[in-house]
Amino acid sequence: MFLTNHGHVLLTLYRNPDLRQRDIGALVGITEGAVQRILHDLEDGGYVEVRKVGRRNHYEVHPEHSLRHPLEADHTVGELLGQLCDDVS
């Protein structure tokens, strides 16, 4: 696998920002607890914004955010997602 679980969660949220954590875990193949930890990391890093909508969460991925590793720092999340999805802004 080339993507980490963080990358898989980010891609899943970009494709469907209203998924429940249980559903994200099922799609990625990780536990709900792992999803919670990854979401916390992504939110702390500024890659994802979490907003409460009723009893559910809505996740907004920030495609303009730069990748963190020095080898990819001149690229954005949107560029990565653009290679994997058809409709990245």
C-alpha positions as CSV (number, residue, x, y, z in Angstrom):
1,M,0.0,0.0,0.0
2,F,1.2,3.5,-0.8
3,L,-1.1,5.5,1.3
4,T,-1.1,5.5,5.1
5,N,-4.3,5.2,7.1
6,H,-4.3,9.0,7.5
7,G,-4.3,9.3,3.7
8,H,-7.1,6.8,3.4
9,V,-9.2,8.6,6.0
10,L,-8.6,11.9,4.3
11,L,-9.5,10.5,0.9
12,T,-12.7,8.9,2.3
13,L,-13.7,12.2,3.9
14,Y,-13.1,14.1,0.7
15,R,-15.3,11.7,-1.2
16,N,-18.1,11.7,1.5
17,P,-17.8,14.4,4.2
18,D,-20.8,13.2,6.1
19,L,-19.7,9.6,6.9
20,R,-19.9,8.3,10.4
21,Q,-16.6,7.3,12.1
22,R,-17.9,3.7,12.1
23,D,-18.4,3.8,8.3
24,I,-15.0,5.4,7.7
25,G,-13.4,2.6,9.8
26,A,-15.2,-0.1,7.8
27,L,-14.1,1.5,4.4
28,V,-10.5,2.0,5.5
29,G,-10.3,-1.3,7.4
30,I,-9.4,0.1,10.8
31,T,-11.1,0.4,14.1
32,E,-13.4,3.3,15.1
33,G,-10.8,4.2,17.8
34,A,-8.1,4.5,15.2
35,V,-10.4,6.7,13.1
36,Q,-10.9,9.0,16.1
37,R,-7.1,9.3,16.6
38,I,-6.5,10.0,12.9
39,L,-9.3,12.5,12.8
40,H,-7.8,14.3,15.8
41,D,-4.4,14.3,14.0
42,L,-5.9,15.6,10.8
43,E,-7.8,18.3,12.6
44,D,-4.8,19.4,14.7
45,G,-2.7,19.6,11.5
46,G,-5.3,21.8,9.8
47,Y,-6.1,19.3,7.1
48,V,-9.7,18.7,8.2
49,E,-12.3,20.9,9.9
50,V,-15.0,19.2,11.9
51,R,-18.4,20.8,12.2
52,K,-21.4,19.4,14.2
53,V,-24.6,19.2,12.1
54,G,-27.4,18.0,14.3
55,R,-26.2,14.8,15.9
56,R,-23.7,14.0,13.1
57,N,-20.3,15.4,12.1
58,H,-19.5,17.1,8.8
59,Y,-15.9,17.0,7.7
60,E,-14.4,19.7,5.5
61,V,-11.1,18.7,3.9
62,H,-8.8,21.7,3.2
63,P,-7.2,20.9,-0.2
64,E,-5.1,24.1,-0.2
65,H,-3.1,22.8,2.8
66,S,0.5,21.8,2.1
67,L,1.7,18.3,2.7
68,R,3.9,18.1,5.8
69,H,6.9,16.0,4.9
70,P,9.8,18.1,3.5
71,L,10.0,16.0,0.4
72,E,6.4,16.9,-0.5
73,A,6.1,20.3,1.3
74,D,5.8,22.2,-2.1
75,H,2.6,20.2,-2.9
76,T,-0.9,20.4,-1.5
77,V,-3.5,18.0,-0.3
78,G,-5.6,18.9,-3.3
79,E,-2.8,17.8,-5.7
80,L,-2.7,14.4,-4.0
81,L,-6.5,14.1,-3.9
82,G,-6.6,15.3,-7.5
83,Q,-4.6,12.2,-8.6
84,L,-7.2,10.0,-6.8
85,C,-10.5,11.8,-7.4
86,D,-12.0,13.5,-10.5
87,D,-13.5,16.5,-8.8
88,V,-10.9,18.3,-6.6
89,S,-11.1,22.1,-6.4
